[in-house]
Amino acid sequence: MAPGSPLRTAVRAIGGTLALGGGVLAYSLLEARRPVLRRLEVPVLAPGQPPVTILHLSDLHLTAHTEALVSWVRGLARLSPDVVVNTGDNLSLASGLEPLSRALEPFLRLPGAFVMGDHDYRSTVFKLPTRYLRHDPRTADRPGSDPDALPWEKVRDLQSCGGWVDLTNRRGLLHVGGYGIELVGVDDPHVDRDVFPAPAPSAHPVGSPGDPPVPLTDTWGRRLRLGLLHAPYRRVLEAMEADGVSLALAGHTHGGQLCVPGYGALVTNCDLDRSRASGLSWWQTGQAGRTSSPPRVTAAASQGQAGSPRPSGMYLHVCAGLGTSPYTPVRLACPPQATLLTLRPAD
């Protein structure tokens, strides 16, 4: 081939593209094995309330071959959080159950709450990555396809027997340092298992042990209420907002998993907008795009005075999660992560 010929130029272009693709693939395989801890502050509490730390875990997708992740999660016990929240998808295969018991063991003595995800019920199977480019990726599933069942009862019992509140379409109450935090949760909306629980018949959820603790209050003078769900579908977020949830906690999205630097997530695998694929934002029904903070809070509202209604909306935290499918063990510009949230009074 003559120097500068079209054929030589094409060969060089193809070679460069393959080299770049190989480099990106190698990096994405490495990034998926380097979990990080994110720290965020959420100014959701009323003045004078004590800060509360919440360790948010999600999407571990454990198998018999994820021992390094198990060790990393166990190491988070050094943080001594006030509360641990797990928003589901703990397993990829049934072989992940024993590793899960070891991963969570250091935290089960702490106050905690959990909901389940699709991959607590059904094992992971290979799916074409292009399905996630559809408006609703579930439409790519073959009719009648039914992955093997996972030992979901054992996943549930592991957490509930450790003292964590099971929020599978339920309400609950956490006792944290003499204070109470109201809870509401649903089963995984991604597979239509969600049934939003009816309002509690009294100020305190039914079945809360002992005398009711002093309730923590949010910025707007209402009882602090956390909402848990696996997949952050809009219909559930709207229901939680209407229910008076102060902070909703979700997973499922993997933060987009394969992101474009400077652009962000390409998909969320649900109907949540891409700008909220991970991290903390302010959710308000009908709002277009991501907002990081709520409307300005008046002094009357923060003290819960009559005539100072709480503005619509709530904080939303979507955890990018710690694992991947064993068939697509890659992440790009979206490292696996857990989050330590510090709930504090608003400035």
N, C-alpha and C positions, 0 to 999 in steps of 0.2 A: 504494500500500500504506500502510495506517495505521501510524503509529509503534507499535512493540511488537507488531505482528501476527505470528502464527506464520509467515507466508510470509516477511516481512522477516527474522525471526530465522533461518530456514532458509537464506536467501540469504547472510546474513552469515557463518553457520557454514561454508557451502560455500566462500565466498570466502576465509575465514581458513584453512581446510584446504588449499586450493589454493596459497595464498601460502606456508604453512609447508612444503608438499611441494616447491614450487619452490625455496625457500631451502635445504632439506636437499639436494636434488639438485645445486644449484650448488656447495654446500660440498663434497659428496662428489666431484664432478668435480675440484675444486681440490685436495683432500687427496690424491687419487691421484697428483698430480704433484709432491708435496713429500716426497721420501724423507728418512729420518732414519737416523742411526747409533745403535744401542743398544750400550751397554757393560755387560757382565756379568762377575762373578767366579765361578769355579767351584772350590770348595775340594776338589779331587779328588786332589791330589798328596800323596805321603808327605812327612814332615818332611825338610828339607834338599834337596829337589828344586828345580831352577830353574823359575821361572814360564815358561809358554809362552802366547803370544797366537795365537789362531785367528780369522781373518776368515771368517765364515760367510755365503756368498752363496746365494740360492735364488730360483727362480721369477721370472727376469727377463722372460720372455715378450716377447722383442724382435721388432720388425718394422722396416720401413724408416722408420717414423715415431716412433721412440723415441730420437731423438738426444740429448735432454736427459738421459735416464737413462744412456745410454752415457757421457756426459761426467761425470756424478756418480759412477758406479762407478769410472771411471779415476782420479778424484780421491782415492779411498780408498787409493791407493798411498802417500800421505803417511804412513799409519799404520805402514808397514813391519812387517806381521805376521810372526810366525815361520812360520805355516802358513796356507794358504788352502784352504777346503773349499767345494765347490759341490754342492748336493743337487738339481740338475736343474730341468727345465722352463725351458730357456734361450730357447726360441723360441715364438712364436705362429704365425708364417708363415715360409716359406722365405726371405723377404726379410730376415729377422733374422740370417742367418748372418754376413754381412759386419760388421754392427754388433757382433755377439758377439765376433768376432775382435779388434776394437778395444777392446771393454770389458775383455776378459781379458788383453790384451797386457802391461800393466804388471806382472801378477802371475805370469806363466808362468815367470819366473826363480826364483820362490820354491818351497819345498816345498809340495806340494798334493795333493789327492785329490778324486775326484768319483764320483758315480753319476748315472744318467740318470733322467729323468722321462717321463711319457706324452707331454708336449709337446716332447720331443726326437725322438720317433718320428712323431707325427701332428700335423697342423696343427689349429689351433683353429677350431671351427665354432660358429655361434650355437646356444645351448641356452637353454631357458626357465629363468630364475632360480629358479622355483618347484621345479625338480627337486631342488635342494639341501635342501629341507625334508623329503624322503623319508629313511627310515631308511638306505637304500642308494641314493644318487643314480644309480648306474649302471643301475638297473632302469628308468629313464626313457628310456634310449637305444633308438632304433628298431632292431629286429633287422635285421642285414645292413648297417647304416650303417657306412661306412668312410671316415673323413676322409683327405684327401690325405697321402701319406707325406712326411716331412721328411728332409733330408739328415743323418740321425743319425750316419752314419759320419764325416762331416766334423766334426760336433759332438764326437764322441769323439776323433778324431784331433787336432783343434785342442788339446785339453787334454792328451792322452797324449804328443803330440810335444813339448809344452812341459815335459815332465818330471813331470806330475801322475800319481798312481797311479790307474789305472782299477779301481774296486771293483765292477764289474758282476758280481755273484755270485762275488766273489773275496775273497781275503785279500791283504794287502800289508804293507809296512814303510816308514815314513818316517824319514829321517835328518834330525834337527834339532839343529844346534849340537853335534854329537858324541854325541847321544843318539838312541835309537830309540823310535818309537811304533808299536805294532802296530795294524793296521787290519783291518776286515772290513766288507763291504758287500753289498747286493743290488740287483738291477734293480727297477723300479718295481712295488711290490705292488698299486697301484691298478688295474693291468691284468694282474695275475697273472703277471708276468714274474720274480718273485722265486724263487730257488733258493738256500737258505742253504748257504754253502760248508762242506764237511767240515772238521774240525779239521786244522790243519797237522801233518804227521808229526814235526815237531821244534819246539824252543822258538822258532825263528825261521822266518817264512814262507818257503816255497820261492821261489827266484828273487831274493832280496834281494841287491843288489850289494855286493861287497867284504866285508871282515870285519864281523861283526855289531857294531853300536854298543852302547854301554852303555844298557840299557833304562831308560826312565823307569818309576817305580813309582807306583801309586795309593795312596790313603789306607789301603788294606787290605793293602799289601805285595805286591800282585800287579803284573805288568807292565801298564803303562797301555795300554788298548786302546780305540780309538775305533770306533764303529759308524756307518756311513752308510746312509741310505735316503731315498728321496724321500717317499713317503706313509707316515706313521707308523701303520701298521696294527698292531693288538695282537699278532697272531700272530708278526710279525717282531720286535717289541719283546720279546716273551717269549723268542724264540729268542736274541736278543742278550744278554738278561739271563742266560740259562742258559749262554751262551758265555763269560761273564766280562767283557763289555764294561763299561768304566768310565763312558763318556759316549757317548750316542747322539745323532746330529745328523740332523734331518729338515727337510722343508719342506712343500709341497703345500697346506696349509690356508689360506694367505693370512691367517692369523690370524682367520679368519672373514669377512674382507673388509668386511662390513657388520655392525658391532657396535652394541649399545645401550649408551650411556654409563651406567656404574653397574651394568650387568648383564653385559656382555661378549659373546662370540661366540654367535651363534645356531646355527651349524653348523660342522663341521670337514671335511666331504666325505670322511670315512672313519669308522672305528669308534672313534676316539680320543674321549675325553670332552671336552666343550666347555671345561672348566677348563684344559685343556692345549693349547688352540688355538694359542698362541704363548708364547714365553718359556721359562724354565728351571724344571724341576720334578724331583722324585724319583719315578722309576718303579719300581713293584714289582708283580709279577704278583698279581692278586687284590685289589689295593688300590683302594678306592673314593674318588674325588676326588683333588684335587691336594695334594701335600705338597712343601714347598720344600727340605727337608733330609733326609739319611739318618739311620739310627739312630746313636746316640752311638758313636764309635770309641774302642776301648780302646787303651792304649799298646802292648800286645802285638800287637794286630791291625795297627796302623800300622807296626810293625816286621817284620811277616810272620812272627811266631814260630809254631812248631808249636802246635797245639791252640787256635789263635785263628782260626776260620773266618770268611771274609768274609761279612757279612750279605747276604741276597738284595737285589737292587735295583741301580739305576744312575741316573746323572743323564740327563735327556732335555732337549735343547734343540730346540724347534721354531721355525724362522725364519718370520716372517710374510711374507717375500718382498718383492720389489721391483716386481713388475709386476701386470698384470691381463689378462684377456681383452680384445682390442680391441673386443669387442661389449658389454662391461660395464665401461667404464673408470672405475669409481667405487670409493671406499673411504670408510668412515664409522667414526670413532673407532678406526681401525686403519691408521695411515699406512704406506706402503711403507717397508721397512727392511732394512738389513743389520745384522749383529751382530758386535762385536769381543768375543770371549770370552777372559778371562785365566784360565788354569788355574794354580792356586797351591796350596801346601800348606794343609791344613786347620788351623784354629786349635787 
